Amino acid sequence: MDYALLLSTFARDHGHASWPRQRLLHECLRHAIRTGTLAPGTQLVATRALAAELGVARNTVLYAYEQLASEGFVVPDRRGTRVAALLSDAARVRRRDNVPVPQAGLARRAQNLRHVSNGARDGEAFVPGVPDLHAFPLALWRRLLDRAWRDLEPAQLNYGDPAGEWALRVAIADYLRASRGVVCEADQVFITDGSQATLDLCARGCADEGDTVWIEQPGYGGALAAFRAAGLDVVEIPVDEDGMNPAVQDWKQRRPRLIYTTPSHQYPVGSVLSLTRRMALIDGARRTGALIVEDDYDSEFRHDGAPLAAMQGLAPDAPVLYCGTFSKTMFPGLRIGYLVVPPALAPQMAQLRAQSASTGRAAEQLALAEFLTSGQFALHLRRMRRLYRERRDALVAALERHLGPIAQVHGASAGMHLSLRLPDDLPDEEIRARAREEGIVVNALSTHAVERGTGWNGLMLGYAQVPAEQMDPLIRRLAAVIHLAAWSNKRRA
């Protein structure tokens, strides 16, 4: 073994020529051992001889050998220093014969998950799910946080109540009763780290592996990911203009344990679940012993008419797990959501949370509680409703001007996004890619299908973060992309 060549090659290939000689020699020998260049059992050159070969002090070599020994890479004995046997005999044979070594990875139930966009790109049109962050009263929020930190007791720096700060649970219960018609008390409210954490809690806490869960088709990818990761049997239920629409045979042949729905503003289509279907879903869940996971997504932003009450409060003792979050009404980085469970489940859920969750962030929760109880949250929502309605109106008008004959608008009556349904011969993923080249970010509806090829064809446009005056020029550019795709299709035909 030419150690001088080994050292110079390592320094050149890894850009470490400026390192001290002690560290360079140690890292070089360790790299050679880990890659098999110095095989297990190899006798290293004596320290005096290696120092002379490299032109360094003997202490430099002694340091490198001692460090390698302390890390377990070499074994010193009376005959010298040998490379330790880091690999088993079977592993050495596989490496020598170029046989692939099996690698640990995700469980089988987690390998069929699909990518879920987190909407983190601020300022790009038309990223869905992103509120107007510039309109949030940040100065007020800072003052509330400062006050919460000043009033915090040392004991509150410890792990908090796994169910969440009591003041926030009371404030959320009061708010939901007044604004959403939810029938609940504070001890039914459980604070989570956001919508994904809430869905994971529902999936793992209220169903067993192999149980059946109904999910909207097309639907929210985050819910699909949570249910598949929990090992549940996912059954897609089609969505139309009136929302989730299970057939009679679904109740008979594919009885659910959980039913996931976004009734206030279906994600991604935007349908509002009709009152008739809400009641039918509650009745069916009662008959089959199922629980409805009501994700009240976008319920705070109803642009046309009064909002429908939450399903949870439509019937006495409705079998509903009610989910909400402050990511859209305030800001995504807050990472605070909540779950409201039926009264009979509250003690069991409290026990489950006590065993599986260690919570903290007391200051943020207490600041949010004051934001709710002081009336500032309601004031903020009123401002945002006006702003989003203005932007929705501008977007719909622009779509009608530039795309009226070729596309249909769905789900514009509520929320922060709408969907644009395209003819099936205009592939939405291709249009999405072309729009991205123009600096316009839209979601393809087909990517939200539970099973590819079975959903809607079109685009999902988030408008909350796009000023009204920018809607027309942006839609004009998007329309040009869509018209070009339609023209290309006619030529190919």
C-alpha positions as CSV (number, residue, x, y, z in Angstrom):
1,M,0.0,0.0,0.0
2,D,1.4,3.4,-1.1
3,Y,0.3,5.6,1.8
4,A,1.7,8.8,0.4
5,L,-0.3,8.3,-2.8
6,L,-3.4,7.3,-0.7
7,L,-3.1,10.5,1.3
8,S,-2.5,12.9,-1.7
9,T,-5.4,11.3,-3.6
10,F,-7.8,11.7,-0.7
11,A,-6.7,15.3,-0.1
12,R,-7.3,16.1,-3.9
13,D,-10.6,14.3,-4.3
14,H,-12.2,15.7,-1.1
15,G,-10.7,19.2,-1.2
16,H,-9.0,18.8,2.2
17,A,-5.4,19.8,1.3
18,S,-5.5,22.7,3.7
19,W,-6.4,20.6,6.8
20,P,-3.8,20.0,9.5
21,R,-1.7,16.9,8.8
22,Q,-3.0,15.0,11.9
23,R,-6.7,15.4,10.9
24,L,-5.9,14.7,7.2
25,L,-4.2,11.5,7.9
26,H,-6.9,10.4,10.4
27,E,-9.7,11.1,7.9
28,C,-7.9,9.5,5.0
29,L,-7.3,6.2,6.9
30,R,-10.9,6.2,8.2
31,H,-12.2,6.7,4.7
32,A,-10.0,3.9,3.3
33,I,-11.2,1.5,6.0
34,R,-14.9,2.4,5.5
35,T,-14.6,1.9,1.7
36,G,-12.7,-1.3,1.9
37,T,-9.4,0.1,0.5
38,L,-7.9,-1.1,3.7
39,A,-9.6,-4.5,4.2
40,P,-10.5,-5.9,7.7
41,G,-7.4,-7.6,9.2
42,T,-4.9,-5.5,7.3
43,Q,-1.8,-4.7,9.4
44,L,-1.1,-1.0,9.3
45,V,2.5,0.3,8.9
46,A,4.4,0.9,12.1
47,T,4.1,4.5,13.3
48,R,7.9,5.2,12.8
49,A,7.9,3.8,9.3
50,L,4.8,5.6,8.2
51,A,6.0,8.9,9.7
52,A,9.2,8.6,7.7
53,E,7.3,7.6,4.5
54,L,5.0,10.6,4.7
55,G,7.6,13.1,6.0
56,V,5.6,13.9,9.2
57,A,6.3,13.8,12.9
58,R,5.7,10.4,14.5
59,N,3.2,12.1,16.9
60,T,1.0,12.9,13.8
61,V,0.8,9.2,13.0
62,L,0.3,8.2,16.7
63,Y,-2.7,10.7,16.9
64,A,-4.3,9.2,13.8
65,Y,-3.9,5.6,15.0
66,E,-5.1,6.4,18.6
67,Q,-8.2,8.3,17.2
68,L,-9.0,5.3,14.9
69,A,-8.7,2.9,17.8
70,S,-11.0,5.0,20.0
71,E,-13.6,5.0,17.2
72,G,-13.3,1.2,16.8
73,F,-11.8,1.3,13.2
74,V,-8.5,-0.4,14.2
75,V,-7.4,-2.8,16.9
76,P,-3.9,-2.4,18.5
77,D,-2.1,-5.4,19.9
78,R,1.4,-6.6,20.6
79,R,2.1,-7.2,16.9
80,G,1.0,-3.8,15.8
81,T,-2.3,-2.2,14.6
82,R,-4.9,-4.1,12.5
83,V,-8.0,-2.9,10.7
84,A,-11.1,-4.0,12.7
85,A,-13.7,-6.4,11.2
86,L,-16.5,-3.9,10.6
87,L,-18.5,-6.1,8.2
88,S,-19.8,-9.6,8.7
89,D,-18.3,-12.4,6.5
90,A,-21.6,-12.6,4.5
91,A,-21.6,-8.8,4.0
92,R,-17.9,-8.9,2.8
93,V,-18.8,-11.6,0.3
94,R,-21.8,-9.6,-1.0
95,R,-19.6,-6.5,-1.4
96,R,-16.8,-8.4,-3.1
97,D,-19.2,-10.1,-5.5
98,N,-21.1,-6.9,-6.2
99,V,-24.3,-8.5,-4.8
100,P,-26.8,-5.7,-3.7
101,V,-27.0,-5.4,0.1
102,P,-30.6,-5.0,1.3
103,Q,-31.3,-1.6,2.7
104,A,-33.8,-0.7,5.4
105,G,-36.6,1.6,4.3
106,L,-40.2,2.6,4.6
107,A,-42.8,0.0,5.6
108,R,-44.9,-1.4,2.8
109,R,-47.9,0.6,3.9
110,A,-45.9,3.8,3.5
111,Q,-44.4,3.1,0.1
112,N,-47.5,4.0,-1.9
113,L,-47.9,7.5,-0.5
114,R,-48.0,10.3,-3.0
115,H,-46.4,13.7,-2.8
116,V,-48.4,16.4,-1.0
117,S,-47.6,20.0,-1.8
118,N,-47.2,22.2,1.3
119,G,-47.9,25.4,-0.6
120,A,-44.8,27.0,0.8
121,R,-44.1,29.2,-2.2
122,D,-45.4,32.6,-1.1
123,G,-46.3,35.2,-3.8
124,E,-46.8,32.8,-6.7
125,A,-50.2,32.7,-8.5
126,F,-52.2,30.6,-8.1
127,V,-50.8,28.4,-5.3
128,P,-53.8,27.0,-3.4
129,G,-54.1,26.9,0.4
130,V,-51.9,30.0,1.0
131,P,-53.7,32.9,2.8
132,D,-52.6,36.6,2.3
133,L,-49.8,36.6,4.8
134,H,-49.2,40.3,4.3
135,A,-52.7,41.1,5.6
136,F,-52.1,39.3,8.9
137,P,-51.9,41.7,11.9
138,L,-48.3,40.7,12.7
139,A,-47.7,43.6,15.1
140,L,-50.7,42.7,17.2
141,W,-49.7,39.0,17.2
142,R,-46.2,40.0,18.5
143,R,-47.8,42.0,21.3
144,L,-49.9,39.0,22.3
145,L,-46.9,36.7,22.3
146,D,-44.9,39.1,24.4
147,R,-47.7,39.4,26.9
148,A,-48.0,35.6,27.0
149,W,-44.3,35.1,27.6
150,R,-44.2,37.8,30.4
151,D,-47.1,36.1,32.2
152,L,-45.7,32.6,31.8
153,E,-44.8,30.7,35.0
154,P,-41.6,28.6,35.2
155,A,-43.8,25.4,35.5
156,Q,-45.3,26.2,32.1
157,L,-41.9,25.7,30.5
158,N,-42.3,22.0,31.1
159,Y,-44.3,19.6,28.9
160,G,-47.9,20.8,28.9
161,D,-51.2,19.1,29.1
162,P,-51.3,16.6,26.2
163,A,-54.7,17.8,25.3
164,G,-53.5,21.4,25.0
165,E,-53.7,24.6,27.2
166,W,-57.1,24.8,28.9
167,A,-57.5,28.5,28.1
168,L,-57.2,27.7,24.4
169,R,-59.6,24.7,24.5
170,V,-62.2,26.9,26.2
171,A,-61.7,29.7,23.7
172,I,-62.0,27.3,20.7
173,A,-65.1,25.7,22.2
174,D,-66.8,29.1,22.6
175,Y,-65.8,30.1,19.1
176,L,-67.1,26.9,17.5
177,R,-70.4,27.1,19.3
178,A,-71.0,30.7,18.2
179,S,-69.7,30.6,14.7
180,R,-70.1,27.0,13.4
181,G,-73.0,25.6,15.4
182,V,-70.7,22.9,17.0
183,V,-72.1,21.4,20.1
184,C,-69.2,20.9,22.5
185,E,-67.5,21.6,25.8
186,A,-63.9,22.4,26.3
187,D,-63.0,18.9,27.5
188,Q,-64.0,17.6,24.0
189,V,-61.4,19.8,22.3
190,F,-57.9,18.5,21.8
191,I,-55.1,20.7,20.4
192,T,-52.9,19.3,17.7
193,D,-49.9,20.4,15.6
194,G,-52.1,21.1,12.5
195,S,-54.4,19.3,10.1
196,Q,-52.0,16.5,9.2
197,A,-51.4,15.7,12.9
198,T,-55.2,15.7,13.5
199,L,-55.8,13.3,10.6
200,D,-53.1,11.0,11.8
201,L,-54.6,11.0,15.3
202,C,-58.1,10.1,13.8
203,A,-56.6,7.3,11.6
204,R,-54.5,5.7,14.3
205,G,-56.7,6.4,17.3
206,C,-60.1,5.6,15.9
207,A,-59.5,2.7,13.5
208,D,-57.5,-0.5,13.4
209,E,-55.2,-1.6,10.6
210,G,-57.2,-3.1,7.8
211,D,-60.4,-1.1,8.7
212,T,-62.2,0.6,5.8
213,V,-62.1,4.4,5.4
214,W,-64.1,6.3,2.8
215,I,-62.4,9.2,1.2
216,E,-63.6,11.7,-1.4
217,Q,-62.7,11.1,-5.0
218,P,-60.9,13.4,-6.0
219,G,-59.7,14.2,-2.5
220,Y,-57.2,15.7,-0.2
221,G,-53.8,14.0,-0.5
222,G,-52.9,14.6,3.1
223,A,-55.9,12.6,4.3
224,L,-55.0,9.8,1.8
225,A,-51.4,9.8,3.1
226,A,-52.6,9.6,6.8
227,F,-55.0,6.8,6.2
228,R,-52.6,4.7,4.0
229,A,-49.8,5.2,6.5
230,A,-52.1,3.8,9.2
231,G,-52.7,0.7,7.2
232,L,-56.4,1.4,6.5
233,D,-58.3,0.1,3.4
234,V,-59.1,3.2,1.4
235,V,-62.3,3.3,-0.6
236,E,-62.9,6.2,-2.9
237,I,-66.4,7.8,-3.0
238,P,-67.1,10.1,-6.0
239,V,-67.7,13.8,-5.6
240,D,-70.2,15.8,-7.7
241,E,-71.7,19.3,-7.6
242,D,-73.3,18.5,-4.2
243,G,-70.3,16.9,-2.7
244,M,-69.6,13.3,-1.5
245,N,-72.1,10.9,-3.0
246,P,-72.0,7.3,-1.7
247,A,-74.3,4.8,-3.4
248,V,-76.6,2.4,-1.6
249,Q,-74.3,-0.6,-2.4
250,D,-71.4,1.2,-0.8
251,W,-73.1,1.1,2.6
252,K,-73.9,-2.6,2.1
253,Q,-70.8,-3.9,0.5
254,R,-68.0,-1.6,1.8
255,R,-69.1,-0.6,5.3
256,P,-66.8,2.1,6.6
257,R,-65.1,2.5,10.0
258,L,-64.2,6.1,9.1
259,I,-65.7,8.5,6.6
260,Y,-63.6,11.5,5.6
261,T,-65.2,14.5,4.1
262,T,-64.6,18.2,3.5
263,P,-68.2,19.5,3.5
264,S,-67.8,23.2,3.7
265,H,-65.6,23.5,0.6
266,Q,-64.5,20.2,-0.9
267,Y,-60.8,19.8,-1.6
268,P,-60.0,20.1,-4.4
269,V,-63.2,20.5,-6.4
270,G,-64.9,23.1,-4.2
271,S,-68.3,21.6,-3.9
272,V,-70.4,22.3,-0.8
273,L,-72.0,19.2,0.7
274,S,-75.7,19.7,0.5
275,L,-77.8,19.5,3.7
276,T,-79.6,16.4,2.4
277,R,-76.4,14.5,1.9
278,R,-75.0,15.7,5.3
279,M,-78.0,14.2,7.1
280,A,-77.8,11.0,5.0
281,L,-74.2,10.7,5.8
282,I,-74.9,11.1,9.5
283,D,-77.7,8.5,9.4
284,G,-75.6,6.0,7.5
285,A,-72.7,6.4,9.9
286,R,-75.1,5.7,12.8
287,R,-76.4,2.6,11.2
288,T,-73.0,1.2,10.4
289,G,-71.2,2.2,13.5
290,A,-68.9,4.6,11.6
291,L,-67.3,7.8,12.6
292,I,-67.3,10.8,10.2
293,V,-64.1,12.8,10.1
294,E,-65.4,16.3,9.3
295,D,-62.6,18.4,8.0
296,D,-64.2,21.9,8.1
297,Y,-61.7,23.2,5.5
298,D,-62.4,26.8,4.4
299,S,-65.6,27.0,6.4
300,E,-64.8,30.5,7.6
301,F,-64.9,32.0,4.0
302,R,-68.4,31.8,2.6
303,H,-68.8,34.3,-0.2
304,D,-72.4,33.7,-1.4
305,G,-75.1,33.3,1.2
306,A,-74.9,32.2,4.8
307,P,-72.5,29.4,5.7
308,L,-74.0,26.0,6.4
309,A,-73.7,24.8,10.0
310,A,-71.1,22.1,10.8
311,M,-72.3,18.5,10.4
312,Q,-71.2,17.9,14.0
313,G,-74.1,20.0,15.3
314,L,-76.8,19.0,12.9
315,A,-78.1,16.0,15.0
316,P,-77.9,15.1,18.7
317,D,-74.8,13.0,19.4
318,A,-73.7,13.0,15.8
319,P,-70.9,10.4,15.3
320,V,-68.5,13.1,14.1
321,L,-64.8,13.9,14.7
322,Y,-64.7,17.6,13.9
323,C,-61.3,18.9,12.6
324,G,-60.1,22.4,12.2
325,T,-56.9,24.5,11.9
326,F,-55.7,28.1,12.0
327,S,-53.4,27.6,9.1
328,K,-55.7,29.3,6.6
329,T,-57.4,31.8,8.9
330,M,-54.1,33.0,10.4
331,F,-50.9,31.7,9.0
332,P,-49.6,28.2,8.2
333,G,-46.4,28.5,10.4
334,L,-48.5,28.7,13.5
335,R,-49.0,24.9,13.4
336,I,-52.0,24.7,15.7
337,G,-55.1,22.7,14.9
338,Y,-57.8,21.0,16.9
339,L,-60.0,18.0,17.1
340,V,-63.5,17.9,18.7
341,V,-64.6,14.4,19.7
342,P,-68.0,13.1,20.8
343,P,-68.5,13.3,24.6
344,A,-68.3,9.6,25.1
345,L,-64.9,9.5,23.4
346,A,-63.4,12.4,25.3
347,P,-62.0,10.5,28.3
348,Q,-60.5,7.8,26.0
349,M,-59.0,10.4,23.7
350,A,-57.5,12.2,26.8
351,Q,-55.9,8.9,27.9
352,L,-54.6,8.2,24.4
353,R,-53.0,11.7,24.2
354,A,-51.5,11.3,27.6
355,Q,-49.7,8.2,26.5
356,S,-48.7,9.3,23.0
357,A,-48.2,13.1,23.0
358,S,-45.9,15.5,24.7
359,T,-47.0,19.0,24.1
360,G,-45.5,22.4,24.7
361,R,-45.6,25.9,23.1
362,A,-47.7,27.2,25.9
363,A,-47.0,30.9,25.0
364,E,-48.3,30.4,21.4
365,Q,-51.4,28.7,22.6
366,L,-52.1,31.3,25.3
367,A,-51.6,34.1,22.8
368,L,-54.0,32.4,20.4
369,A,-56.6,32.1,23.2
370,E,-56.4,35.8,23.8
371,F,-56.6,36.5,20.1
372,L,-59.9,34.6,20.1
373,T,-61.5,35.9,23.3
374,S,-60.5,39.5,22.6
375,G,-62.5,39.6,19.4
376,Q,-59.5,40.3,17.3
377,F,-59.8,36.9,15.5
378,A,-63.4,37.7,14.4
379,L,-62.3,41.2,13.2
380,H,-59.5,39.7,11.2
381,L,-61.8,37.1,9.6
382,R,-64.2,39.9,8.6
383,R,-61.4,41.8,6.9
384,M,-60.2,38.6,5.1
385,R,-63.7,37.7,3.9
386,R,-64.1,41.1,2.2
387,L,-60.6,40.8,0.7
388,Y,-61.0,37.3,-0.6
389,R,-64.5,38.0,-2.0
390,E,-63.1,40.9,-4.0
391,R,-60.3,38.7,-5.3
392,R,-62.7,35.8,-6.1
393,D,-65.0,38.2,-8.0
394,A,-62.0,39.5,-10.1
395,L,-60.8,35.9,-10.8
396,V,-64.2,34.7,-11.9
397,A,-64.7,37.7,-14.2
398,A,-61.3,37.2,-15.8
399,L,-62.0,33.5,-16.3
400,E,-65.3,34.3,-18.0
401,R,-63.7,36.8,-20.3
402,H,-60.8,34.7,-21.4
403,L,-61.9,31.0,-20.9
404,G,-65.7,31.1,-20.8
405,P,-66.4,28.8,-23.8
406,I,-63.7,26.3,-23.0
407,A,-63.8,25.7,-19.2
408,Q,-66.3,25.5,-16.3
409,V,-65.8,27.2,-12.9
410,H,-66.6,25.1,-9.8
411,G,-66.5,25.9,-6.1
412,A,-66.3,29.7,-6.3
413,S,-69.0,30.2,-3.6
414,A,-66.6,29.6,-0.7
415,G,-63.0,29.2,0.4
416,M,-59.7,30.5,-1.0
417,H,-59.6,28.5,-4.2
418,L,-61.8,27.4,-7.1
419,S,-61.5,24.7,-9.7
420,L,-61.6,25.0,-13.4
421,R,-62.9,21.9,-15.2
422,L,-61.4,21.3,-18.6
423,P,-62.5,19.1,-21.5
424,D,-61.0,15.6,-21.1
425,D,-59.0,16.0,-24.3
426,L,-57.0,18.8,-22.7
427,P,-54.5,17.0,-20.3
428,D,-54.4,19.1,-17.1
429,E,-50.9,17.9,-16.1
430,E,-49.4,19.1,-19.4
431,I,-51.2,22.5,-19.0
432,R,-49.9,22.7,-15.4
433,A,-46.3,22.2,-16.6
434,R,-46.7,24.8,-19.4
435,A,-48.2,27.3,-17.1
436,R,-45.3,26.8,-14.7
437,E,-42.9,27.9,-17.4
438,E,-45.0,31.1,-17.6
439,G,-44.5,31.7,-13.9
440,I,-48.1,30.6,-13.0
441,V,-48.5,27.8,-10.4
442,V,-51.7,25.8,-10.6
443,N,-52.6,22.3,-9.4
444,A,-53.8,19.7,-11.8
445,L,-57.1,18.2,-10.6
446,S,-56.2,14.8,-12.0
447,T,-53.3,14.5,-9.5
448,H,-55.9,14.5,-6.6
449,A,-57.5,11.3,-7.7
450,V,-57.2,8.4,-5.3
451,E,-56.5,6.2,-8.2
452,R,-55.0,7.8,-11.3
453,G,-57.3,8.2,-14.2
454,T,-60.5,8.2,-12.2
455,G,-60.9,11.8,-11.1
456,W,-61.6,15.2,-12.6
457,N,-59.6,16.9,-15.3
458,G,-58.9,20.5,-14.7
459,L,-57.0,23.1,-12.7
460,M,-57.1,24.2,-9.0
461,L,-56.5,28.0,-8.6
462,G,-55.8,29.6,-5.2
463,Y,-56.6,33.3,-5.2
464,A,-56.2,34.4,-1.6
465,Q,-52.7,35.7,-2.1
466,V,-53.2,37.3,-5.6
467,P,-54.3,41.0,-5.7
468,A,-57.5,41.7,-7.6
469,E,-55.7,44.0,-10.1
470,Q,-53.4,41.2,-11.2
471,M,-56.1,38.6,-11.9
472,D,-56.9,39.7,-15.5
473,P,-53.3,39.7,-16.9
474,L,-52.5,36.5,-15.1
475,I,-55.6,34.7,-16.4
476,R,-54.9,36.1,-19.9
477,R,-51.5,34.3,-19.8
478,L,-53.0,31.1,-18.4
479,A,-55.7,31.2,-21.1
480,A,-53.1,31.5,-23.8
481,V,-51.5,28.3,-22.5
482,I,-54.9,26.5,-22.5
483,H,-55.9,27.8,-25.9
484,L,-52.5,26.7,-27.3
485,A,-53.1,23.2,-25.9
486,A,-56.5,23.1,-27.5
487,W,-55.2,24.2,-30.8
488,S,-52.4,21.5,-30.6
489,N,-55.0,18.9,-29.9
490,K,-57.0,19.9,-33.0
491,R,-53.9,19.7,-35.2
492,R,-53.1,16.2,-33.9
493,A,-56.7,15.1,-34.5
